[in-house]
Amino acid sequence: MLRVDAITSIGSTDITARFETGSGVTALFGQSGSGKSSIVNMIAGLLRPKQGSIEFDGTVFFDSEKRIDVPVRNRRIGYVFQESRLFPHLTVARNLTYGQWAGKRGKGRDFDEIVTLLGLADMLPRRPETLSGGERQRVAIGRALLSAPHILLMDEPLASLDGARKAEILPYLERLRTEAGVPILYVSHAMDEIARFADDLVVVSGGSVLAYGPIADVLGRIDLGPATGRHEAGSILEGIVRERDQMFDLTGIQVERQKLYVPGLEAPLGAPVRLRVRARDVSIALERPEAISIQNIVETEVVAIGTSQGPYVELVLALGAQSLRARITTKSLASLNIKSGMTVLALIKAVAIDRKAVRPL
């Protein structure tokens, strides 16, 4: 458990961080300049808070009242920066083992295990200048893991990579989530990465933490729209793979007692998965439409109606025990006379659910 209750200043801007996280992957989300990196640097010991406390699994890293400030080297933290920061004169193998040697923390993860986990075997004799950006970041992650950390901090590790390099490294991050065996605090301003990778979410805006908790719960809050971004707003749904349509390459996922179809998804029957649906991809109907191309039509209940944002308004729909967000025009809201408590049909195009945004649980 990571507990942060600390305040610092960057220039004239105060950074206030109050949140708790558990095991797994916690994402720290916010736009550029929101204070994410400053919060991570306080946890790492690279930035000293003015006041407050930081504690991880019963170990106090910082406490202003008790005058505790554990040095960086003693916090047992692995840090992966935006840039890989590898030593150019060392091979990949020696960059990896540097973390073990410099940390002097005793035996940590097995070298061969980390090499296999991150697919580094063919790179070991090479030097950093011969690697792609994605490959360099994988080496940086491996070096951090081999330093025997108790927690791994990743500060926008994909920010400097193009789309192809991001696609190259994301599968390794997913393996890291399930196999690394250490909690991860993952900083990003890209919601597509976070929705695919994180278990919990901390939203940062204007130097303050606005909300934190399980990612599905936080993303279901329409009051956080200005901080999470209108374009990125959406829902995380959990379901079970129940059907494979080989002829049309569609996979049926049972969500609560209803079914959503996703194209091109390779997943075994019975596998638990979660998927992301953007609010802008959800339409509303009061009656089941006929002769329509949309494959996903599910019955929901309107549980909340947001404040109008110009021509748009957001709805929170109950899909069983889960929440689904929809963005429609205020004209549609008025013409359909939508009210809280109404039963409505949510229409979601199958092609709008990107299979890359579906991950196993």
C-alpha positions as CSV (number, residue, x, y, z in Angstrom):
1,M,0.0,0.0,0.0
2,L,1.3,3.4,-1.0
3,R,0.0,6.4,1.0
4,V,0.8,9.9,-0.1
5,D,-0.2,13.0,1.7
6,A,2.3,15.7,0.8
7,I,2.6,19.2,-0.5
8,T,5.5,20.8,-2.4
9,S,6.0,23.8,-4.7
10,I,7.4,24.2,-8.2
11,G,8.0,27.9,-8.7
12,S,4.8,29.6,-7.7
13,T,2.7,26.5,-8.2
14,D,1.7,24.3,-5.2
15,I,1.5,20.6,-5.8
16,T,-0.9,18.8,-3.4
17,A,-1.0,15.0,-3.5
18,R,-3.3,12.9,-1.3
19,F,-4.1,9.4,-2.4
20,E,-3.7,5.7,-1.6
21,T,-2.9,2.8,-3.9
22,G,-2.8,-1.0,-3.6
23,S,-1.0,-3.7,-5.5
24,G,-1.1,-4.0,-9.3
25,V,-0.8,-1.0,-11.6
26,T,-1.9,2.5,-10.5
27,A,-2.0,5.1,-13.2
28,L,-1.4,8.8,-12.5
29,F,-3.3,10.7,-15.2
30,G,-3.3,14.3,-16.1
31,Q,-2.6,16.8,-18.8
32,S,1.0,18.1,-19.4
33,G,1.9,20.4,-16.5
34,S,-0.7,19.1,-14.1
35,G,1.9,18.0,-11.6
36,K,2.2,14.2,-12.2
37,S,6.0,14.1,-12.5
38,S,6.4,16.3,-9.4
39,I,4.3,13.8,-7.4
40,V,6.3,10.9,-8.6
41,N,9.6,12.7,-7.8
42,M,8.4,13.3,-4.3
43,I,7.7,9.6,-3.9
44,A,11.1,8.7,-5.3
45,G,12.9,11.2,-3.1
46,L,14.1,13.4,-5.9
47,L,11.9,16.3,-4.8
48,R,11.5,17.1,-1.1
49,P,7.9,17.9,0.1
50,K,7.4,21.1,2.1
51,Q,5.2,19.1,4.5
52,G,3.2,15.9,4.8
53,S,4.1,12.2,4.7
54,I,4.8,9.4,2.2
55,E,4.6,5.7,3.2
56,F,4.9,2.5,1.4
57,D,4.0,-0.9,2.9
58,G,4.6,0.3,6.5
59,T,7.9,2.0,5.6
60,V,7.9,5.8,6.1
61,F,9.8,7.5,3.2
62,F,9.0,11.0,4.4
63,D,7.4,12.6,7.4
64,S,7.8,16.4,8.0
65,E,6.5,16.2,11.6
66,K,8.8,13.3,12.5
67,R,11.7,14.8,10.4
68,I,12.1,11.6,8.4
69,D,13.5,11.8,4.9
70,V,14.8,8.5,3.6
71,P,17.6,9.0,1.0
72,V,16.8,8.0,-2.6
73,R,19.1,5.0,-2.5
74,N,17.4,3.5,0.5
75,R,13.8,3.7,-0.7
76,R,14.1,0.5,-2.9
77,I,12.4,2.2,-5.8
78,G,12.9,1.4,-9.5
79,Y,12.4,4.5,-11.7
80,V,11.9,4.4,-15.5
81,F,12.0,7.9,-17.1
82,Q,10.6,9.2,-20.3
83,E,14.0,8.7,-21.9
84,S,15.8,5.4,-21.3
85,R,19.0,7.0,-19.9
86,L,21.1,4.0,-20.7
87,F,24.9,4.1,-20.5
88,P,26.0,4.4,-24.2
89,H,29.4,2.8,-23.6
90,L,27.9,-0.3,-22.0
91,T,26.3,-3.3,-23.7
92,V,22.7,-4.1,-23.0
93,A,23.8,-6.9,-20.7
94,R,26.0,-4.6,-18.7
95,N,23.3,-1.9,-18.6
96,L,21.0,-4.5,-17.1
97,T,23.4,-5.7,-14.5
98,Y,24.3,-2.2,-13.5
99,G,21.1,-1.9,-11.5
100,Q,22.1,-5.0,-9.4
101,W,25.6,-3.7,-8.8
102,A,24.8,-0.1,-8.1
103,G,21.8,-0.8,-5.9
104,K,23.8,-3.2,-3.6
105,R,20.4,-4.5,-2.5
106,G,21.2,-8.2,-2.5
107,K,19.7,-10.8,-4.8
108,G,16.6,-9.6,-6.6
109,R,14.9,-10.9,-9.7
110,D,16.8,-13.6,-11.7
111,F,18.6,-12.1,-14.7
112,D,17.4,-14.7,-17.2
113,E,13.8,-14.3,-15.9
114,I,13.9,-10.5,-16.7
115,V,15.5,-11.1,-20.0
116,T,12.8,-13.5,-21.0
117,L,10.0,-11.4,-19.6
118,L,11.0,-8.4,-21.7
119,G,12.3,-10.2,-24.8
120,L,15.9,-9.0,-24.5
121,A,17.9,-12.1,-25.3
122,D,18.9,-11.1,-28.8
123,M,20.0,-7.6,-27.6
124,L,22.4,-8.5,-24.8
125,P,25.7,-7.9,-26.8
126,R,24.4,-4.8,-28.5
127,R,24.9,-1.1,-27.5
128,P,22.1,1.4,-27.0
129,E,22.7,3.3,-30.2
130,T,21.8,0.2,-32.2
131,L,18.4,-0.1,-30.5
132,S,15.0,1.3,-31.4
133,G,13.3,3.6,-28.9
134,G,11.0,0.8,-27.8
135,E,13.9,-1.6,-27.3
136,R,15.8,1.0,-25.2
137,Q,12.8,1.5,-23.0
138,R,12.5,-2.3,-22.5
139,V,16.2,-2.4,-21.4
140,A,15.5,0.5,-19.0
141,I,12.6,-1.3,-17.5
142,G,14.7,-4.4,-17.1
143,R,17.5,-2.5,-15.4
144,A,15.0,-1.0,-13.0
145,L,13.5,-4.5,-12.2
146,L,17.0,-6.0,-11.6
147,S,17.7,-3.4,-8.9
148,A,15.3,-5.4,-6.7
149,P,12.8,-2.6,-6.2
150,H,9.8,-2.8,-3.9
151,I,7.8,-0.5,-6.2
152,L,8.4,0.6,-9.8
153,L,7.8,4.2,-10.9
154,M,7.3,4.8,-14.6
155,D,7.1,8.4,-15.7
156,E,5.5,8.5,-19.2
157,P,7.8,5.8,-20.6
158,L,6.1,5.9,-24.0
159,A,5.9,9.7,-24.4
160,S,8.9,9.9,-26.6
161,L,7.9,7.0,-28.9
162,D,6.0,7.0,-32.1
163,G,2.9,4.9,-32.7
164,A,4.9,1.9,-34.1
165,R,7.3,1.9,-31.1
166,K,4.4,2.2,-28.6
167,A,2.7,-0.8,-30.3
168,E,6.0,-2.7,-29.9
169,I,6.4,-2.1,-26.2
170,L,2.7,-2.2,-24.9
171,P,2.5,-6.1,-25.0
172,Y,5.6,-6.2,-22.7
173,L,4.0,-3.7,-20.3
174,E,1.0,-5.9,-20.1
175,R,3.2,-8.9,-19.3
176,L,5.0,-6.7,-16.7
177,R,1.6,-6.0,-15.1
178,T,0.9,-9.7,-14.5
179,E,4.4,-11.1,-14.1
180,A,6.7,-8.5,-12.6
181,G,5.5,-9.1,-9.0
182,V,6.0,-5.5,-7.9
183,P,3.4,-2.6,-7.6
184,I,3.7,-0.1,-10.5
185,L,2.9,3.6,-10.5
186,Y,2.5,4.5,-14.1
187,V,2.4,8.2,-15.2
188,S,0.7,9.1,-18.5
189,H,-1.5,11.7,-20.2
190,A,-2.6,9.1,-22.8
191,M,-5.9,7.5,-21.7
192,D,-5.6,4.7,-24.2
193,E,-2.5,3.4,-22.5
194,I,-4.0,3.7,-19.1
195,A,-7.3,2.0,-20.0
196,R,-5.3,-0.9,-21.3
197,F,-2.7,-1.2,-18.6
198,A,-4.0,0.1,-15.2
199,D,-6.0,-1.3,-12.3
200,D,-6.5,1.9,-10.4
201,L,-6.5,5.5,-11.5
202,V,-5.4,8.8,-9.8
203,V,-6.5,12.0,-11.7
204,V,-4.3,15.0,-11.3
205,S,-5.3,18.5,-12.5
206,G,-3.9,22.0,-11.7
207,G,-1.4,20.5,-9.2
208,S,-4.0,18.6,-7.1
209,V,-5.3,15.1,-7.0
210,L,-9.0,15.3,-7.9
211,A,-10.0,11.6,-7.5
212,Y,-8.5,8.1,-7.1
213,G,-9.8,4.6,-7.0
214,P,-10.5,1.6,-9.3
215,I,-10.3,2.7,-12.9
216,A,-13.8,1.8,-13.8
217,D,-15.2,3.8,-10.9
218,V,-13.2,6.9,-11.6
219,L,-13.8,6.9,-15.4
220,G,-17.5,6.5,-14.6
221,R,-17.6,10.0,-13.0
222,I,-19.0,12.6,-15.3
223,D,-17.9,15.4,-12.9
224,L,-14.3,14.8,-13.8
225,G,-14.8,15.6,-17.5
226,P,-12.7,18.7,-17.6
227,A,-9.8,16.8,-16.1
228,T,-10.0,13.6,-18.0
229,G,-10.9,15.3,-21.3
230,R,-14.1,15.2,-23.4
231,H,-12.5,13.2,-26.2
232,E,-11.1,10.5,-23.9
233,A,-14.2,10.1,-21.7
234,G,-15.5,6.6,-21.6
235,S,-16.2,3.5,-19.6
236,I,-14.3,0.3,-18.5
237,L,-16.5,-2.8,-18.7
238,E,-15.7,-6.3,-17.5
239,G,-17.1,-9.4,-19.1
240,I,-16.5,-13.1,-20.2
241,V,-15.8,-14.3,-23.7
242,R,-18.8,-16.5,-24.6
243,E,-18.9,-16.7,-28.4
244,R,-16.6,-16.9,-31.4
245,D,-18.1,-16.2,-34.8
246,Q,-15.5,-17.5,-37.2
247,M,-17.3,-16.6,-40.4
248,F,-17.4,-12.9,-39.5
249,D,-14.5,-12.7,-37.1
250,L,-16.5,-11.4,-34.2
251,T,-16.1,-12.3,-30.5
252,G,-19.1,-12.1,-28.2
253,I,-18.4,-10.9,-24.7
254,Q,-21.0,-11.3,-22.0
255,V,-21.3,-8.1,-19.9
256,E,-23.7,-8.7,-17.0
257,R,-26.6,-10.5,-18.8
258,Q,-26.1,-8.9,-22.2
259,K,-23.6,-9.4,-25.0
260,L,-21.2,-7.1,-26.8
261,Y,-19.4,-8.0,-30.0
262,V,-15.8,-7.1,-30.7
263,P,-14.2,-7.6,-34.2
264,G,-10.9,-9.4,-34.6
265,L,-10.3,-10.4,-31.0
266,E,-8.4,-13.6,-30.3
267,A,-9.4,-14.8,-26.8
268,P,-10.4,-18.2,-25.6
269,L,-14.0,-19.0,-24.5
270,G,-14.5,-18.4,-20.9
271,A,-11.7,-15.9,-20.6
272,P,-12.5,-12.8,-18.4
273,V,-11.7,-9.6,-20.2
274,R,-12.3,-5.9,-19.8
275,L,-12.9,-3.4,-22.6
276,R,-13.1,0.3,-23.0
277,V,-16.0,2.1,-24.7
278,R,-15.7,5.8,-25.4
279,A,-18.7,7.9,-24.5
280,R,-18.8,9.5,-28.0
281,D,-19.3,6.0,-29.5
282,V,-22.5,5.4,-27.5
283,S,-25.9,6.4,-29.0
284,I,-29.3,6.2,-27.4
285,A,-32.6,4.8,-28.7
286,L,-36.0,4.5,-26.9
287,E,-37.1,1.6,-29.2
288,R,-35.1,-1.2,-30.8
289,P,-34.2,0.0,-34.3
290,E,-34.8,-2.3,-37.3
291,A,-32.5,-2.8,-40.3
292,I,-29.4,-1.2,-38.7
293,S,-25.7,-2.1,-39.0
294,I,-25.0,-1.6,-35.3
295,Q,-24.3,-4.9,-33.7
296,N,-24.4,-3.9,-30.0
297,I,-27.8,-2.9,-28.6
298,V,-28.0,-3.3,-24.9
299,E,-30.7,-2.3,-22.4
300,T,-29.6,0.2,-19.8
301,E,-31.1,2.6,-17.2
302,V,-30.3,6.3,-17.0
303,V,-28.8,7.0,-13.6
304,A,-27.2,10.4,-14.1
305,I,-27.4,13.3,-16.5
306,G,-24.5,15.7,-16.6
307,T,-24.5,19.4,-17.0
308,S,-24.8,20.6,-20.6
309,Q,-21.4,21.4,-22.2
310,G,-22.6,23.6,-25.0
311,P,-24.2,21.3,-27.6
312,Y,-23.3,18.1,-25.7
313,V,-24.4,16.4,-22.6
314,E,-23.2,13.2,-20.9
315,L,-25.2,10.4,-19.4
316,V,-24.3,7.6,-17.0
317,L,-26.1,4.4,-17.8
318,A,-26.4,1.4,-15.6
319,L,-25.6,-1.8,-17.5
320,G,-26.4,-4.2,-14.7
321,A,-24.0,-3.4,-11.9
322,Q,-21.6,-1.6,-14.2
323,S,-21.6,1.9,-15.6
324,L,-21.6,3.0,-19.3
325,R,-21.1,6.6,-20.3
326,A,-22.8,8.1,-23.4
327,R,-22.4,11.5,-25.0
328,I,-25.3,12.9,-27.0
329,T,-26.4,16.3,-28.1
330,T,-28.6,18.4,-25.9
331,K,-31.1,18.5,-28.7
332,S,-31.3,14.6,-28.6
333,L,-31.7,14.8,-24.8
334,A,-34.7,17.2,-25.2
335,S,-36.3,15.5,-28.2
336,L,-36.2,12.1,-26.6
337,N,-37.2,13.6,-23.2
338,I,-34.6,11.5,-21.4
339,K,-34.9,11.5,-17.7
340,S,-33.1,9.8,-14.8
341,G,-34.6,6.4,-14.1
342,M,-35.7,5.8,-17.7
343,T,-34.9,2.5,-19.5
344,V,-33.1,3.2,-22.8
345,L,-31.2,1.2,-25.4
346,A,-27.5,1.9,-25.7
347,L,-26.2,1.5,-29.3
348,I,-22.4,0.8,-29.8
349,K,-20.8,0.1,-33.1
350,A,-18.7,-3.1,-32.9
351,V,-15.9,-1.4,-34.9
352,A,-15.8,1.4,-32.2
353,I,-14.5,-1.1,-29.7
354,D,-10.8,-1.4,-30.6
355,R,-9.6,-5.0,-29.9
356,K,-6.3,-3.4,-28.7
357,A,-8.3,-1.8,-25.9
358,V,-9.5,-5.2,-24.7
359,R,-7.3,-6.9,-22.2
360,P,-7.5,-10.1,-20.2
361,L,-8.2,-9.9,-16.4
